[in-house]
């Protein structure tokens, strides 16, 4: 496995509220993207604190995970972040209402455990197949799509597209959708904030990932360039984990 990450402020925002990290272990790695919300200071605080909890919890890991252990560990991790942020916001008036999305993938050769809260996403790319989103957006608009009130096409430009119905730090408890997926040779995982997914179509992501003449780092640079060309209104962050591509090797 190999992984690279990249983040960009975008063309409009004057600061970056995204936090990202790749954490390495014994024959496994954890990729995390957090997109903070709640104002200039609080968004930065929420996403940064989320990654600090991840770093601390990852240091406590010894050995590998079975599939069920990976799911349980991710659930415990995300719930720990949620409680930590929620309690912090209650005791710090300037951070009231802060929160963050999160998307995390615990990757081993045998499987990938994924979880996401909010509208940060995880995609799976398999060589020769269309890329597919493997996490669900916790947004008002996605609920409208699921209930048949609007179409997927209408959702793309809906004025309430950015309204979240689930985020970390805003409530004392959080519902989770953690799952296991299989991957193999030729597969790549993208973990990203909505600054990327709102600007690049599945077809564009596919084209960038399947370009075998570019390195993983160059792919992230191309994604940022394309998102900024499309407007770059938001911070843009992504991690690419490749089953067998170039990058950091474990």
C-alpha positions as CSV (number, residue, x, y, z in Angstrom):
1,X,0.0,0.0,0.0
2,X,1.0,3.5,-0.7
3,X,-0.6,6.9,0.3
4,X,-0.2,10.6,-0.4
5,X,-2.1,13.6,0.7
6,X,-2.6,17.2,-0.3
7,X,-4.6,20.2,0.8
8,X,-5.3,23.7,-0.6
9,X,-7.0,26.8,0.7
10,X,-8.8,27.3,-2.6
11,X,-9.3,30.5,-4.5
12,X,-11.9,32.2,-2.2
13,X,-11.4,31.3,1.4
14,X,-8.7,33.2,3.3
15,X,-7.9,30.3,5.6
16,X,-8.0,26.5,5.5
17,X,-10.4,24.7,7.9
18,X,-9.5,21.2,6.6
19,X,-7.2,18.9,8.5
20,X,-5.8,15.7,7.0
21,X,-3.4,13.0,8.2
22,X,-2.0,9.6,7.2
23,X,-1.0,7.4,10.1
24,X,1.2,4.3,9.6
25,X,1.2,1.1,11.5
26,X,2.2,-2.6,11.1
27,X,1.0,-3.6,7.6
28,X,-1.8,-1.0,7.8
29,X,-2.5,2.7,7.6
30,X,-5.2,5.1,8.5
31,X,-6.2,8.0,6.3
32,X,-8.3,10.8,7.8
33,X,-9.9,14.0,6.3
34,X,-11.7,16.5,8.6
35,X,-13.5,19.6,7.3
36,X,-14.1,22.0,10.1
37,X,-17.2,24.3,10.4
38,X,-18.4,27.0,12.7
39,X,-16.6,30.2,11.8
40,X,-13.1,31.4,11.2
41,X,-11.6,30.2,14.5
42,X,-13.9,27.4,15.5
43,X,-13.7,25.4,12.2
44,X,-9.9,25.3,12.4
45,X,-10.1,24.3,16.0
46,X,-12.6,21.4,15.4
47,X,-10.8,19.8,12.5
48,X,-7.4,20.2,14.2
49,X,-8.7,18.7,17.5
50,X,-10.2,15.8,15.6
51,X,-6.8,14.9,14.1
52,X,-5.2,15.3,17.5
53,X,-7.5,12.7,18.9
54,X,-6.8,10.4,16.0
55,X,-3.1,10.7,16.5
56,X,-3.4,10.0,20.2
57,X,-5.6,7.0,19.7
58,X,-3.5,5.6,16.9
59,X,-0.4,5.6,19.1
60,X,-2.2,3.2,21.4
61,X,-2.8,0.6,18.6
62,X,-0.6,-2.5,18.9
63,X,-0.7,-5.1,16.1
64,X,-3.3,-5.5,13.4
65,X,-7.1,-5.6,13.3
66,X,-9.6,-8.3,12.3
67,X,-12.5,-6.8,10.2
68,X,-14.7,-6.6,13.3
69,X,-12.0,-5.1,15.4
70,X,-11.4,-2.4,12.7
71,X,-15.1,-1.5,12.7
72,X,-15.2,-1.4,16.5
73,X,-12.0,0.7,16.7
74,X,-13.2,3.2,14.1
75,X,-16.6,3.6,15.8
76,X,-14.9,4.1,19.2
77,X,-12.5,6.6,17.6
78,X,-15.2,8.7,16.0
79,X,-17.4,8.7,19.1
80,X,-14.3,9.8,21.2
81,X,-13.8,12.7,18.8
82,X,-17.4,13.7,19.0
83,X,-17.6,13.8,22.8
84,X,-14.2,15.6,23.0
85,X,-15.4,18.4,20.6
86,X,-18.9,18.6,22.1
87,X,-17.5,19.0,25.7
88,X,-14.9,21.5,24.5
89,X,-17.5,23.7,22.8
90,X,-19.6,23.8,25.9
91,X,-16.7,25.1,28.0
92,X,-15.3,27.5,25.4
93,X,-17.9,30.2,24.4
94,X,-15.9,31.2,21.3
95,X,-16.3,27.7,20.0
96,X,-20.0,27.2,20.6
97,X,-21.6,25.6,17.5
98,X,-18.3,24.4,16.1
99,X,-18.1,21.0,14.4
100,X,-16.4,19.0,11.8
101,X,-17.0,16.4,9.2
102,X,-14.8,13.3,9.1
103,X,-13.9,10.6,6.6
104,X,-11.6,7.8,7.7
105,X,-10.3,4.7,6.0
106,X,-8.3,2.0,7.9
107,X,-6.5,0.2,5.1
108,X,-5.0,-3.3,5.1
109,X,-4.2,-5.5,2.2
110,X,-7.1,-7.8,3.1
111,X,-9.8,-5.1,3.4
112,X,-10.6,-1.4,4.1
113,X,-12.8,-0.3,7.0
114,X,-14.5,3.1,6.2
115,X,-16.5,5.6,8.1
116,X,-17.7,9.1,7.4
117,X,-19.8,11.8,9.1
118,X,-21.1,14.8,7.2
119,X,-20.3,15.4,3.6
120,X,-16.6,14.4,3.4
121,X,-16.4,11.3,1.2
122,X,-14.6,8.1,0.4
123,X,-14.4,6.8,-3.1
124,X,-13.2,3.4,-4.5
125,X,-11.6,3.3,-7.9
126,X,-11.1,-0.1,-9.5
127,X,-9.1,-0.4,-12.7
128,X,-11.5,-0.6,-15.7
129,X,-14.6,0.2,-13.6
130,X,-16.4,3.5,-12.9
131,X,-15.4,5.1,-9.6
132,X,-18.0,4.8,-6.9
133,X,-18.7,6.7,-3.7
134,X,-18.7,4.2,-0.8
135,X,-19.8,6.5,2.0
136,X,-23.1,8.4,2.3
137,X,-23.5,12.2,2.5
138,X,-25.3,13.2,5.7
139,X,-26.9,16.2,4.1
140,X,-30.4,17.6,3.8
141,X,-30.2,17.4,0.0
142,X,-29.2,13.7,0.1
143,X,-32.2,12.9,2.3
144,X,-34.4,14.7,-0.3
145,X,-32.8,12.5,-3.0
146,X,-33.3,9.3,-1.0
147,X,-37.0,10.1,-0.4
148,X,-37.6,10.9,-4.1
149,X,-38.4,14.5,-3.6
150,X,-35.6,15.7,-5.9
151,X,-33.4,14.0,-8.5
152,X,-29.6,13.5,-8.3
153,X,-29.3,16.0,-11.0
154,X,-31.3,18.6,-9.0
155,X,-29.1,17.9,-6.0
156,X,-26.0,19.0,-7.8
157,X,-27.0,22.7,-7.8
158,X,-29.5,22.8,-4.9
159,X,-29.3,26.0,-2.8
160,X,-29.3,23.9,0.4
161,X,-26.6,21.5,-0.7
162,X,-24.2,22.4,2.1
163,X,-26.7,21.9,5.0
164,X,-25.5,19.0,7.1
165,X,-27.8,16.8,9.1
166,X,-24.9,15.0,10.9
167,X,-21.5,16.4,12.1
168,X,-19.1,15.7,14.9
169,X,-19.2,18.0,17.9
170,X,-22.7,19.4,17.6
171,X,-24.6,16.7,19.6
172,X,-23.5,14.5,22.6
173,X,-24.1,11.3,20.6
174,X,-23.5,10.4,16.9
175,X,-24.9,7.8,14.6
176,X,-22.3,5.9,12.5
177,X,-22.2,4.1,9.2
178,X,-19.0,2.2,9.4
179,X,-18.4,-0.7,7.0
180,X,-15.9,-3.0,5.4
181,X,-15.0,-3.0,1.7
182,X,-12.8,-5.3,-0.3
183,X,-10.0,-4.1,-2.6
184,X,-7.3,-5.6,-4.7
185,X,-4.5,-4.9,-7.2
186,X,-5.3,-1.8,-9.3
187,X,-7.5,-0.3,-6.6
188,X,-7.2,3.3,-5.3
189,X,-9.1,5.0,-2.4
190,X,-9.8,8.7,-2.3
191,X,-10.7,10.3,1.0
192,X,-11.7,13.9,0.5
193,X,-13.5,17.0,1.7
194,X,-16.5,18.5,-0.2
195,X,-14.2,21.1,-1.7
196,X,-13.1,18.4,-4.1
197,X,-16.2,16.3,-4.5
198,X,-18.4,19.3,-5.2
199,X,-16.2,20.4,-8.1
200,X,-15.0,17.3,-9.8
201,X,-17.3,14.8,-11.4
202,X,-16.9,11.1,-11.1
203,X,-15.7,11.0,-14.7
204,X,-13.0,13.7,-14.0
205,X,-11.8,11.8,-10.9
206,X,-11.7,8.6,-13.0
207,X,-9.6,10.2,-15.7
208,X,-7.1,11.6,-13.2
209,X,-6.7,8.3,-11.3
210,X,-6.4,6.1,-14.4
211,X,-3.6,8.3,-15.9
212,X,-0.7,5.8,-15.5
213,X,1.9,8.4,-16.6
214,X,1.5,10.4,-13.4
215,X,2.5,9.8,-9.8
216,X,0.0,9.7,-6.9
217,X,1.3,13.1,-5.8
218,X,0.8,14.5,-9.3
219,X,-2.7,13.2,-9.2
220,X,-3.5,15.2,-6.1
221,X,-2.0,18.3,-7.6
222,X,-4.2,17.8,-10.8
223,X,-7.3,17.4,-8.6
224,X,-6.6,20.6,-6.8
225,X,-5.9,22.4,-10.1
226,X,-9.2,21.2,-11.5
227,X,-11.2,22.1,-8.4
228,X,-9.7,25.6,-8.4
229,X,-10.4,26.0,-12.1
230,X,-14.0,25.1,-11.4
231,X,-14.3,27.9,-8.9
232,X,-12.3,26.8,-5.8
233,X,-14.8,28.4,-3.4
234,X,-14.0,25.9,-0.6
235,X,-10.9,24.3,0.9
236,X,-9.8,21.3,-1.1
237,X,-8.3,18.3,0.6
238,X,-7.7,14.6,-0.4
239,X,-5.8,11.5,0.4
240,X,-5.1,8.9,-2.2
241,X,-4.4,5.4,-1.0
242,X,-3.2,3.0,-3.7
243,X,-3.1,-0.8,-3.3
244,X,0.0,-1.0,-5.5
245,X,0.9,2.5,-6.8
246,X,3.7,4.8,-6.0
247,X,4.1,6.9,-2.8
248,X,4.8,6.0,0.8
249,X,5.2,2.2,1.0
250,X,4.2,0.0,4.0
